[in-house]
């Protein structure tokens, strides 16, 4: 178990991020709850400090909360490869997919509980009775009983779920449900994700959010975008004259120094060539192979290139499938016709420095002509929110929380069937051939994020949950 260091963001930065009107509303909404929290610590627990939307959101939410003098902390628990294979199986099952096809029986319960038992001993040394603990996703569900019996007030936060329940989804919930009964609240991204195995009266809906001043979303000049993408080897040529720099969370100047590991035929795309980009983990549910095939079948004659970008696969501890998925993507790339393959580029982004990685993603999304998220299933899709904030036209699938962000034809274009490559190709060509429509969609997307998906709303909703919880945990200790 490790505690992730959090640098407080001064409250003045909130006003800079969201403007004076929203800042005033934010202060009024949080004042009473902050006072009632008193000396209680709010702990967030998950299994990785980098890679994926959960870790990214926690960085900003906790930093702003600490700037408001709230004692919010972040713990990352440990697990062995077998534990993460198991929890990835549950993750896939909760999306309605069979994953590796493995069991969720007695032996799996035993391994899951044994792994968490060692973490629980360390957790109970630092978490006090009456503290609030937010456990994130399936990896942490087994912590709930011990924390509740320790008189902590426990919230279990589930970031994922299916569009439709099937046998895979139900067996995952049968595995998890017995661990969750003693949580005081359940937080879901969408109402549709709530399973019948949980008490719906304890469920709260809180959509995710972005921080507009984070390294991934902060403003970035065009010459800096070009310098960062040139430094990393992702793009060739451009405006010239910029430095590959960004502002770190502590206010200091950061510099992009590391290169991406690129898989491509010949040279990187020119800076002036239209670019279609998907940024995501190397995960089959993100359908990177489908993105390549759709591009190859329907955009081969277009003046455009495709970049599929994801993290260095050795850097995301809780995703054991990443290495194999990347290998499968590379194999599919090698099978593309030569004239298609030369315009498709795979980028493994450096993860040694989390903020540097975020700045690279920021530059790549800002440079993109179109941003894609062709997921087969999706909890929410923060990469969609990030691109919308940057006024980018989105082509995405109508799955999970993506549907809550994009109204098709207004903020982007949605594909009803994630496997419909023809519709995917048509949507890409519509934006490529109609720059004015693409611009209007990007502007509408930015306005929607500003209204609905910034961290101020997200943090206020969390504080409302904490404020509404029973001050005396319902589990009594003899």
One Martini backbone bead per residue (centre of mass of N, CA, C, O) as a GRO file, in nm:
protein
  478
    1UNK     BB    1   0.096   0.035   0.022
    2UNK     BB    2   0.026   0.373  -0.105
    3UNK     BB    3   0.081   0.715  -0.094
    4UNK     BB    4  -0.033   0.983  -0.272
    5UNK     BB    5   0.086   1.272  -0.356
    6UNK     BB    6  -0.062   1.599  -0.275
    7UNK     BB    7  -0.105   1.909  -0.430
    8UNK     BB    8  -0.221   2.196  -0.351
    9UNK     BB    9  -0.473   2.407  -0.480
   10UNK     BB   10  -0.542   2.708  -0.490
   11UNK     BB   11  -0.842   2.870  -0.477
   12UNK     BB   12  -0.774   3.079  -0.705
   13UNK     BB   13  -0.768   2.862  -0.938
   14UNK     BB   14  -1.068   2.816  -0.967
   15UNK     BB   15  -1.139   3.086  -1.095
   16UNK     BB   16  -0.951   3.048  -1.339
   17UNK     BB   17  -1.094   2.786  -1.446
   18UNK     BB   18  -1.431   2.892  -1.424
   19UNK     BB   19  -1.485   3.158  -1.311
   20UNK     BB   20  -1.660   3.378  -1.110
   21UNK     BB   21  -1.946   3.257  -1.107
   22UNK     BB   22  -1.875   2.957  -1.048
   23UNK     BB   23  -1.703   3.017  -0.800
   24UNK     BB   24  -1.924   3.131  -0.618
   25UNK     BB   25  -2.100   2.875  -0.621
   26UNK     BB   26  -1.886   2.685  -0.509
   27UNK     BB   27  -1.840   2.816  -0.235
   28UNK     BB   28  -2.136   2.795  -0.135
   29UNK     BB   29  -2.160   2.476  -0.167
   30UNK     BB   30  -1.896   2.401   0.033
   31UNK     BB   31  -1.886   2.536   0.313
   32UNK     BB   32  -2.059   2.355   0.507
   33UNK     BB   33  -1.922   2.083   0.455
   34UNK     BB   34  -1.638   2.158   0.539
   35UNK     BB   35  -1.719   2.215   0.832
   36UNK     BB   36  -1.847   1.927   0.898
   37UNK     BB   37  -1.592   1.753   0.856
   38UNK     BB   38  -1.353   1.866   0.988
   39UNK     BB   39  -1.129   1.604   1.094
   40UNK     BB   40  -1.200   1.443   0.869
   41UNK     BB   41  -1.101   1.193   0.653
   42UNK     BB   42  -1.061   1.150   0.300
   43UNK     BB   43  -1.050   0.842   0.132
   44UNK     BB   44  -0.884   0.713  -0.152
   45UNK     BB   45  -0.921   0.392  -0.332
   46UNK     BB   46  -0.686   0.211  -0.538
   47UNK     BB   47  -0.450   0.057  -0.801
   48UNK     BB   48  -0.361   0.345  -0.937
   49UNK     BB   49  -0.166   0.650  -1.022
   50UNK     BB   50  -0.166   0.555  -1.334
   51UNK     BB   51  -0.378   0.524  -1.567
   52UNK     BB   52  -0.654   0.649  -1.638
   53UNK     BB   53  -0.936   0.823  -1.523
   54UNK     BB   54  -0.930   0.789  -1.216
   55UNK     BB   55  -0.649   0.897  -1.154
   56UNK     BB   56  -0.689   1.169  -1.294
   57UNK     BB   57  -0.921   1.277  -1.118
   58UNK     BB   58  -0.787   1.259  -0.836
   59UNK     BB   59  -0.569   1.465  -0.867
   60UNK     BB   60  -0.763   1.713  -0.888
   61UNK     BB   61  -0.977   1.680  -0.666
   62UNK     BB   62  -0.771   1.667  -0.426
   63UNK     BB   63  -0.622   1.933  -0.477
   64UNK     BB   64  -0.869   2.119  -0.441
   65UNK     BB   65  -0.956   2.021  -0.162
   66UNK     BB   66  -0.691   2.102  -0.018
   67UNK     BB   67  -0.727   2.408  -0.095
   68UNK     BB   68  -1.000   2.389   0.105
   69UNK     BB   69  -0.905   2.234   0.374
   70UNK     BB   70  -0.921   1.931   0.294
   71UNK     BB   71  -0.875   1.594   0.405
   72UNK     BB   72  -0.742   1.447   0.127
   73UNK     BB   73  -0.670   1.107   0.024
   74UNK     BB   74  -0.435   0.858  -0.134
   75UNK     BB   75  -0.466   0.508  -0.198
   76UNK     BB   76  -0.256   0.228  -0.299
   77UNK     BB   77  -0.298  -0.091  -0.373
   78UNK     BB   78  -0.204  -0.424  -0.372
   79UNK     BB   79  -0.100  -0.681  -0.623
   80UNK     BB   80  -0.100  -0.956  -0.800
   81UNK     BB   81  -0.131  -1.091  -1.106
   82UNK     BB   82  -0.382  -1.263  -1.029
   83UNK     BB   83  -0.555  -1.028  -0.929
   84UNK     BB   84  -0.554  -0.864  -1.203
   85UNK     BB   85  -0.676  -1.084  -1.373
   86UNK     BB   86  -0.941  -1.099  -1.215
   87UNK     BB   87  -1.029  -0.792  -1.228
   88UNK     BB   88  -1.034  -0.786  -1.537
   89UNK     BB   89  -1.257  -0.992  -1.565
   90UNK     BB   90  -1.468  -0.827  -1.416
   91UNK     BB   91  -1.454  -0.581  -1.594
   92UNK     BB   92  -1.548  -0.724  -1.853
   93UNK     BB   93  -1.813  -0.836  -1.738
   94UNK     BB   94  -1.940  -0.551  -1.669
   95UNK     BB   95  -1.942  -0.502  -1.998
   96UNK     BB   96  -2.041  -0.799  -2.122
   97UNK     BB   97  -1.771  -0.966  -2.117
   98UNK     BB   98  -1.561  -1.253  -2.092
   99UNK     BB   99  -1.274  -1.223  -2.163
  100UNK     BB  100  -1.076  -1.495  -2.052
  101UNK     BB  101  -1.303  -1.711  -1.934
  102UNK     BB  102  -1.289  -1.728  -1.644
  103UNK     BB  103  -1.343  -1.775  -1.323
  104UNK     BB  104  -1.596  -1.708  -1.030
  105UNK     BB  105  -1.512  -1.867  -0.765
  106UNK     BB  106  -1.380  -1.985  -0.481
  107UNK     BB  107  -1.082  -1.938  -0.563
  108UNK     BB  108  -1.122  -1.639  -0.637
  109UNK     BB  109  -1.216  -1.543  -0.363
  110UNK     BB  110  -0.965  -1.629  -0.208
  111UNK     BB  111  -0.759  -1.453  -0.359
  112UNK     BB  112  -0.896  -1.182  -0.318
  113UNK     BB  113  -0.899  -1.185  -0.003
  114UNK     BB  114  -0.596  -1.233   0.046
  115UNK     BB  115  -0.494  -0.977  -0.089
  116UNK     BB  116  -0.665  -0.772   0.090
  117UNK     BB  117  -0.572  -0.845   0.377
  118UNK     BB  118  -0.295  -0.701   0.367
  119UNK     BB  119  -0.414  -0.418   0.318
  120UNK     BB  120  -0.598  -0.389   0.566
  121UNK     BB  121  -0.383  -0.373   0.786
  122UNK     BB  122  -0.273  -0.096   0.678
  123UNK     BB  123  -0.533   0.074   0.672
  124UNK     BB  124  -0.603   0.049   0.990
  125UNK     BB  125  -0.352   0.236   1.072
  126UNK     BB  126  -0.482   0.517   0.927
  127UNK     BB  127  -0.779   0.465   0.962
  128UNK     BB  128  -1.047   0.617   1.114
  129UNK     BB  129  -1.298   0.654   1.286
  130UNK     BB  130  -1.524   0.844   1.075
  131UNK     BB  131  -1.405   0.816   0.830
  132UNK     BB  132  -1.384   0.856   0.481
  133UNK     BB  133  -1.439   0.600   0.223
  134UNK     BB  134  -1.331   0.564  -0.119
  135UNK     BB  135  -1.406   0.297  -0.327
  136UNK     BB  136  -1.260   0.181  -0.636
  137UNK     BB  137  -1.392  -0.056  -0.776
  138UNK     BB  138  -1.349  -0.401  -0.778
  139UNK     BB  139  -1.072  -0.413  -0.621
  140UNK     BB  140  -1.220  -0.274  -0.342
  141UNK     BB  141  -1.477  -0.423  -0.236
  142UNK     BB  142  -1.330  -0.615  -0.012
  143UNK     BB  143  -1.291  -0.367   0.201
  144UNK     BB  144  -1.566  -0.284   0.324
  145UNK     BB  145  -1.618  -0.458   0.582
  146UNK     BB  146  -1.367  -0.370   0.749
  147UNK     BB  147  -1.425  -0.063   0.742
  148UNK     BB  148  -1.706  -0.072   0.874
  149UNK     BB  149  -1.605  -0.222   1.141
  150UNK     BB  150  -1.415   0.048   1.189
  151UNK     BB  151  -1.625   0.301   1.148
  152UNK     BB  152  -1.635   0.369   0.868
  153UNK     BB  153  -1.734   0.565   0.593
  154UNK     BB  154  -1.867   0.399   0.306
  155UNK     BB  155  -1.776   0.429  -0.039
  156UNK     BB  156  -1.880   0.297  -0.354
  157UNK     BB  157  -1.708   0.327  -0.672
  158UNK     BB  158  -1.852   0.296  -1.003
  159UNK     BB  159  -1.719   0.336  -1.345
  160UNK     BB  160  -1.879   0.084  -1.455
  161UNK     BB  161  -2.073  -0.067  -1.737
  162UNK     BB  162  -2.364  -0.158  -1.902
  163UNK     BB  163  -2.610  -0.142  -2.143
  164UNK     BB  164  -2.648  -0.461  -2.096
  165UNK     BB  165  -2.765  -0.728  -1.939
  166UNK     BB  166  -2.590  -1.034  -1.865
  167UNK     BB  167  -2.424  -1.308  -1.767
  168UNK     BB  168  -2.155  -1.163  -1.717
  169UNK     BB  169  -2.263  -0.940  -1.537
  170UNK     BB  170  -2.404  -1.113  -1.319
  171UNK     BB  171  -2.150  -1.271  -1.221
  172UNK     BB  172  -1.997  -1.024  -1.120
  173UNK     BB  173  -2.214  -0.935  -0.910
  174UNK     BB  174  -2.210  -1.198  -0.748
  175UNK     BB  175  -1.919  -1.157  -0.654
  176UNK     BB  176  -1.948  -0.854  -0.520
  177UNK     BB  177  -2.207  -0.810  -0.337
  178UNK     BB  178  -2.114  -0.929  -0.053
  179UNK     BB  179  -1.906  -0.679  -0.003
  180UNK     BB  180  -2.137  -0.419  -0.020
  181UNK     BB  181  -2.359  -0.398   0.207
  182UNK     BB  182  -2.189  -0.185   0.415
  183UNK     BB  183  -2.233   0.041   0.243
  184UNK     BB  184  -2.373   0.363   0.241
  185UNK     BB  185  -2.267   0.413  -0.061
  186UNK     BB  186  -2.338   0.440  -0.416
  187UNK     BB  187  -2.142   0.520  -0.707
  188UNK     BB  188  -2.248   0.625  -1.030
  189UNK     BB  189  -2.250   0.724  -1.365
  190UNK     BB  190  -2.515   0.546  -1.422
  191UNK     BB  191  -2.823   0.413  -1.393
  192UNK     BB  192  -2.778   0.159  -1.585
  193UNK     BB  193  -2.545   0.031  -1.383
  194UNK     BB  194  -2.746  -0.064  -1.181
  195UNK     BB  195  -2.795  -0.332  -0.985
  196UNK     BB  196  -3.014  -0.557  -0.827
  197UNK     BB  197  -2.805  -0.633  -0.585
  198UNK     BB  198  -2.859  -0.341  -0.500
  199UNK     BB  199  -2.943  -0.066  -0.311
  200UNK     BB  200  -3.096   0.196  -0.461
  201UNK     BB  201  -3.120   0.400  -0.213
  202UNK     BB  202  -2.780   0.417  -0.209
  203UNK     BB  203  -2.777   0.561  -0.484
  204UNK     BB  204  -2.551   0.759  -0.691
  205UNK     BB  205  -2.510   1.015  -0.941
  206UNK     BB  206  -2.169   1.066  -1.090
  207UNK     BB  207  -2.015   1.226  -1.312
  208UNK     BB  208  -1.750   1.298  -1.455
  209UNK     BB  209  -1.435   1.493  -1.503
  210UNK     BB  210  -1.249   1.795  -1.557
  211UNK     BB  211  -0.940   1.982  -1.569
  212UNK     BB  212  -0.856   2.279  -1.733
  213UNK     BB  213  -0.546   2.297  -1.579
  214UNK     BB  214  -0.429   2.059  -1.660
  215UNK     BB  215  -0.193   1.909  -1.849
  216UNK     BB  216  -0.424   1.795  -2.051
  217UNK     BB  217  -0.609   2.097  -2.063
  218UNK     BB  218  -0.439   2.318  -2.104
  219UNK     BB  219  -0.332   2.564  -2.261
  220UNK     BB  220  -0.193   2.561  -2.614
  221UNK     BB  221   0.017   2.648  -2.832
  222UNK     BB  222   0.093   2.574  -3.153
  223UNK     BB  223   0.411   2.571  -3.120
  224UNK     BB  224   0.403   2.373  -2.879
  225UNK     BB  225   0.266   2.140  -3.010
  226UNK     BB  226   0.482   2.098  -3.227
  227UNK     BB  227   0.723   2.055  -3.032
  228UNK     BB  228   0.617   1.807  -2.882
  229UNK     BB  229   0.562   1.621  -3.131
  230UNK     BB  230   0.853   1.639  -3.235
  231UNK     BB  231   1.008   1.537  -2.983
  232UNK     BB  232   0.847   1.248  -2.978
  233UNK     BB  233   0.791   1.158  -3.298
  234UNK     BB  234   0.484   1.191  -3.405
  235UNK     BB  235   0.573   1.451  -3.567
  236UNK     BB  236   0.643   1.628  -3.878
  237UNK     BB  237   0.693   1.927  -3.868
  238UNK     BB  238   0.614   2.293  -3.902
  239UNK     BB  239   0.640   2.602  -3.752
  240UNK     BB  240   0.826   2.663  -3.537
  241UNK     BB  241   0.986   2.808  -3.233
  242UNK     BB  242   0.912   2.619  -3.013
  243UNK     BB  243   0.851   2.481  -2.692
  244UNK     BB  244   0.838   2.175  -2.489
  245UNK     BB  245   0.605   2.305  -2.282
  246UNK     BB  246   0.469   2.322  -1.938
  247UNK     BB  247   0.242   2.323  -1.666
  248UNK     BB  248   0.258   2.235  -1.360
  249UNK     BB  249   0.089   2.176  -1.068
  250UNK     BB  250   0.311   2.372  -0.907
  251UNK     BB  251   0.385   2.599  -1.154
  252UNK     BB  252   0.599   2.486  -1.307
  253UNK     BB  253   0.824   2.411  -1.558
  254UNK     BB  254   0.786   2.188  -1.813
  255UNK     BB  255   0.954   1.920  -2.008
  256UNK     BB  256   0.975   1.754  -2.301
  257UNK     BB  257   1.202   1.458  -2.340
  258UNK     BB  258   1.045   1.220  -2.444
  259UNK     BB  259   0.981   0.946  -2.640
  260UNK     BB  260   0.802   0.774  -2.849
  261UNK     BB  261   0.682   0.460  -2.937
  262UNK     BB  262   0.704   0.377  -3.276
  263UNK     BB  263   0.468   0.241  -3.521
  264UNK     BB  264   0.592   0.252  -3.857
  265UNK     BB  265   0.601   0.352  -4.203
  266UNK     BB  266   0.851   0.536  -4.195
  267UNK     BB  267   0.725   0.835  -4.146
  268UNK     BB  268   0.590   1.074  -4.000
  269UNK     BB  269   0.356   1.286  -3.991
  270UNK     BB  270   0.270   1.568  -4.107
  271UNK     BB  271   0.166   1.868  -3.979
  272UNK     BB  272  -0.034   1.931  -4.247
  273UNK     BB  273  -0.187   1.668  -4.190
  274UNK     BB  274  -0.457   1.516  -4.151
  275UNK     BB  275  -0.586   1.401  -3.821
  276UNK     BB  276  -0.655   1.091  -3.668
  277UNK     BB  277  -0.756   1.027  -3.318
  278UNK     BB  278  -0.671   0.776  -3.065
  279UNK     BB  279  -0.704   0.773  -2.705
  280UNK     BB  280  -0.591   0.483  -2.517
  281UNK     BB  281  -0.597   0.205  -2.402
  282UNK     BB  282  -0.489  -0.126  -2.437
  283UNK     BB  283  -0.809  -0.226  -2.542
  284UNK     BB  284  -1.059  -0.407  -2.677
  285UNK     BB  285  -1.297  -0.204  -2.595
  286UNK     BB  286  -1.160   0.026  -2.793
  287UNK     BB  287  -1.110  -0.086  -3.086
  288UNK     BB  288  -0.835  -0.047  -3.260
  289UNK     BB  289  -0.878  -0.240  -3.500
  290UNK     BB  290  -1.142  -0.110  -3.602
  291UNK     BB  291  -1.020   0.162  -3.666
  292UNK     BB  292  -0.819   0.068  -3.881
  293UNK     BB  293  -1.023  -0.073  -4.072
  294UNK     BB  294  -1.202   0.170  -4.124
  295UNK     BB  295  -0.983   0.344  -4.245
  296UNK     BB  296  -0.889   0.146  -4.470
  297UNK     BB  297  -1.176   0.108  -4.618
  298UNK     BB  298  -1.282   0.446  -4.615
  299UNK     BB  299  -0.981   0.634  -4.620
  300UNK     BB  300  -0.756   0.567  -4.834
  301UNK     BB  301  -0.819   0.831  -5.035
  302UNK     BB  302  -0.744   1.021  -4.818
  303UNK     BB  303  -0.609   1.318  -4.665
  304UNK     BB  304  -0.492   1.108  -4.415
  305UNK     BB  305  -0.422   1.020  -4.075
  306UNK     BB  306  -0.345   0.767  -3.821
  307UNK     BB  307  -0.363   0.766  -3.456
  308UNK     BB  308  -0.264   0.531  -3.208
  309UNK     BB  309  -0.284   0.596  -2.857
  310UNK     BB  310  -0.081   0.488  -2.574
  311UNK     BB  311   0.053   0.343  -2.322
  312UNK     BB  312   0.295   0.216  -2.173
  313UNK     BB  313   0.250  -0.118  -2.082
  314UNK     BB  314   0.445  -0.115  -1.814
  315UNK     BB  315   0.277   0.134  -1.644
  316UNK     BB  316   0.002  -0.044  -1.594
  317UNK     BB  317  -0.068  -0.238  -1.327
  318UNK     BB  318  -0.406  -0.303  -1.370
  319UNK     BB  319  -0.330  -0.407  -1.693
  320UNK     BB  320  -0.251  -0.719  -1.822
  321UNK     BB  321  -0.355  -0.689  -2.142
  322UNK     BB  322  -0.189  -0.470  -2.295
  323UNK     BB  323   0.040  -0.629  -2.437
  324UNK     BB  324  -0.143  -0.813  -2.613
  325UNK     BB  325  -0.304  -0.596  -2.756
  326UNK     BB  326  -0.066  -0.459  -2.893
  327UNK     BB  327   0.024  -0.707  -3.050
  328UNK     BB  328  -0.243  -0.733  -3.210
  329UNK     BB  329  -0.233  -0.456  -3.342
  330UNK     BB  330   0.035  -0.493  -3.489
  331UNK     BB  331  -0.053  -0.736  -3.657
  332UNK     BB  332  -0.285  -0.588  -3.802
  333UNK     BB  333  -0.108  -0.367  -3.925
  334UNK     BB  334   0.073  -0.567  -4.098
  335UNK     BB  335  -0.200  -0.654  -4.270
  336UNK     BB  336  -0.205  -0.409  -4.411
  337UNK     BB  337  -0.194  -0.235  -4.665
  338UNK     BB  338   0.058  -0.044  -4.763
  339UNK     BB  339  -0.112   0.221  -4.834
  340UNK     BB  340  -0.228   0.220  -4.539
  341UNK     BB  341   0.007   0.173  -4.332
  342UNK     BB  342   0.159   0.452  -4.392
  343UNK     BB  343  -0.111   0.603  -4.235
  344UNK     BB  344  -0.046   0.423  -3.977
  345UNK     BB  345  -0.005   0.497  -3.620
  346UNK     BB  346   0.182   0.386  -3.338
  347UNK     BB  347   0.162   0.507  -2.988
  348UNK     BB  348   0.387   0.495  -2.713
  349UNK     BB  349   0.364   0.657  -2.424
  350UNK     BB  350   0.523   0.810  -2.188
  351UNK     BB  351   0.522   0.732  -1.804
  352UNK     BB  352   0.738   0.838  -1.605
  353UNK     BB  353   0.584   1.120  -1.648
  354UNK     BB  354   0.269   1.212  -1.595
  355UNK     BB  355   0.273   1.512  -1.696
  356UNK     BB  356   0.409   1.463  -1.964
  357UNK     BB  357   0.197   1.276  -2.078
  358UNK     BB  358  -0.036   1.482  -2.067
  359UNK     BB  359   0.096   1.688  -2.262
  360UNK     BB  360   0.101   1.501  -2.507
  361UNK     BB  361  -0.202   1.456  -2.526
  362UNK     BB  362  -0.278   1.747  -2.557
  363UNK     BB  363  -0.128   1.794  -2.823
  364UNK     BB  364  -0.266   1.568  -2.988
  365UNK     BB  365  -0.559   1.668  -2.959
  366UNK     BB  366  -0.508   1.959  -3.074
  367UNK     BB  367  -0.400   1.854  -3.361
  368UNK     BB  368  -0.645   1.725  -3.432
  369UNK     BB  369  -0.907   1.698  -3.654
  370UNK     BB  370  -1.000   1.416  -3.528
  371UNK     BB  371  -1.175   1.249  -3.268
  372UNK     BB  372  -1.172   0.916  -3.135
  373UNK     BB  373  -1.432   0.670  -2.988
  374UNK     BB  374  -1.453   0.315  -3.058
  375UNK     BB  375  -1.625   0.176  -2.846
  376UNK     BB  376  -1.792  -0.107  -2.724
  377UNK     BB  377  -1.739  -0.001  -2.430
  378UNK     BB  378  -1.841   0.245  -2.165
  379UNK     BB  379  -1.845   0.428  -1.893
  380UNK     BB  380  -1.758   0.732  -2.022
  381UNK     BB  381  -1.505   0.898  -2.154
  382UNK     BB  382  -1.263   1.125  -2.109
  383UNK     BB  383  -1.150   1.161  -2.397
  384UNK     BB  384  -1.402   1.306  -2.489
  385UNK     BB  385  -1.400   1.548  -2.299
  386UNK     BB  386  -1.121   1.653  -2.377
  387UNK     BB  387  -1.184   1.707  -2.678
  388UNK     BB  388  -1.425   1.893  -2.635
  389UNK     BB  389  -1.264   2.114  -2.479
  390UNK     BB  390  -1.083   2.147  -2.764
  391UNK     BB  391  -1.293   2.165  -3.005
  392UNK     BB  392  -1.349   1.872  -3.113
  393UNK     BB  393  -1.442   1.657  -3.339
  394UNK     BB  394  -1.654   1.372  -3.286
  395UNK     BB  395  -1.608   1.014  -3.313
  396UNK     BB  396  -1.853   0.789  -3.177
  397UNK     BB  397  -2.003   0.573  -2.963
  398UNK     BB  398  -2.329   0.457  -2.842
  399UNK     BB  399  -2.192   0.428  -2.534
  400UNK     BB  400  -2.256   0.481  -2.243
  401UNK     BB  401  -2.130   0.796  -2.148
  402UNK     BB  402  -2.118   0.914  -2.434
  403UNK     BB  403  -2.429   0.973  -2.454
  404UNK     BB  404  -2.406   1.208  -2.223
  405UNK     BB  405  -2.221   1.407  -2.412
  406UNK     BB  406  -2.340   1.333  -2.705
  407UNK     BB  407  -2.512   1.493  -2.961
  408UNK     BB  408  -2.592   1.400  -3.250
  409UNK     BB  409  -2.495   1.675  -3.464
  410UNK     BB  410  -2.373   1.874  -3.234
  411UNK     BB  411  -2.098   1.746  -3.069
  412UNK     BB  412  -2.115   1.516  -3.289
  413UNK     BB  413  -2.067   1.165  -3.388
  414UNK     BB  414  -2.271   0.878  -3.376
  415UNK     BB  415  -2.245   0.523  -3.341
  416UNK     BB  416  -2.469   0.277  -3.291
  417UNK     BB  417  -2.269   0.060  -3.420
  418UNK     BB  418  -1.950  -0.039  -3.336
  419UNK     BB  419  -1.926  -0.242  -3.608
  420UNK     BB  420  -1.980  -0.001  -3.815
  421UNK     BB  421  -1.759   0.092  -4.052
  422UNK     BB  422  -1.920   0.260  -4.253
  423UNK     BB  423  -2.027   0.473  -4.053
  424UNK     BB  424  -1.751   0.558  -3.955
  425UNK     BB  425  -1.640   0.657  -4.227
  426UNK     BB  426  -1.863   0.867  -4.287
  427UNK     BB  427  -1.810   1.047  -4.043
  428UNK     BB  428  -1.524   1.125  -4.111
  429UNK     BB  429  -1.587   1.246  -4.395
  430UNK     BB  430  -1.780   1.466  -4.306
  431UNK     BB  431  -1.565   1.633  -4.153
  432UNK     BB  432  -1.349   1.655  -4.377
  433UNK     BB  433  -1.566   1.791  -4.596
  434UNK     BB  434  -1.686   1.980  -4.332
  435UNK     BB  435  -1.542   2.225  -4.159
  436UNK     BB  436  -1.785   2.387  -4.047
  437UNK     BB  437  -1.922   2.156  -3.897
  438UNK     BB  438  -1.679   2.084  -3.724
  439UNK     BB  439  -1.659   2.357  -3.579
  440UNK     BB  440  -1.943   2.362  -3.450
  441UNK     BB  441  -1.915   2.101  -3.290
  442UNK     BB  442  -1.670   2.192  -3.120
  443UNK     BB  443  -1.806   2.437  -2.985
  444UNK     BB  444  -2.040   2.280  -2.853
  445UNK     BB  445  -1.862   2.090  -2.687
  446UNK     BB  446  -1.724   2.299  -2.509
  447UNK     BB  447  -1.985   2.415  -2.380
  448UNK     BB  448  -2.076   2.151  -2.243
  449UNK     BB  449  -1.838   2.109  -2.055
  450UNK     BB  450  -1.857   2.381  -1.906
  451UNK     BB  451  -2.148   2.312  -1.788
  452UNK     BB  452  -2.111   1.970  -1.693
  453UNK     BB  453  -1.765   1.866  -1.683
  454UNK     BB  454  -1.652   1.990  -1.421
  455UNK     BB  455  -1.503   1.968  -1.107
  456UNK     BB  456  -1.702   2.136  -0.938
  457UNK     BB  457  -1.947   1.953  -0.965
  458UNK     BB  458  -1.813   1.692  -0.865
  459UNK     BB  459  -1.726   1.784  -0.580
  460UNK     BB  460  -2.006   1.870  -0.480
  461UNK     BB  461  -2.135   1.587  -0.500
  462UNK     BB  462  -1.953   1.450  -0.298
  463UNK     BB  463  -2.022   1.635  -0.056
  464UNK     BB  464  -2.321   1.558  -0.048
  465UNK     BB  465  -2.274   1.266   0.026
  466UNK     BB  466  -2.120   1.312   0.290
  467UNK     BB  467  -2.346   1.491   0.424
  468UNK     BB  468  -2.573   1.244   0.400
  469UNK     BB  469  -2.436   1.078   0.599
  470UNK     BB  470  -2.411   0.889   0.858
  471UNK     BB  471  -2.241   0.970   1.147
  472UNK     BB  472  -2.331   0.668   1.229
  473UNK     BB  473  -2.240   0.385   1.167
  474UNK     BB  474  -2.435   0.090   1.124
  475UNK     BB  475  -2.185  -0.053   1.226
  476UNK     BB  476  -2.128  -0.236   1.512
  477UNK     BB  477  -1.900  -0.260   1.779
  478UNK     BB  478  -1.838  -0.470   2.055
   0.00000   0.00000   0.00000
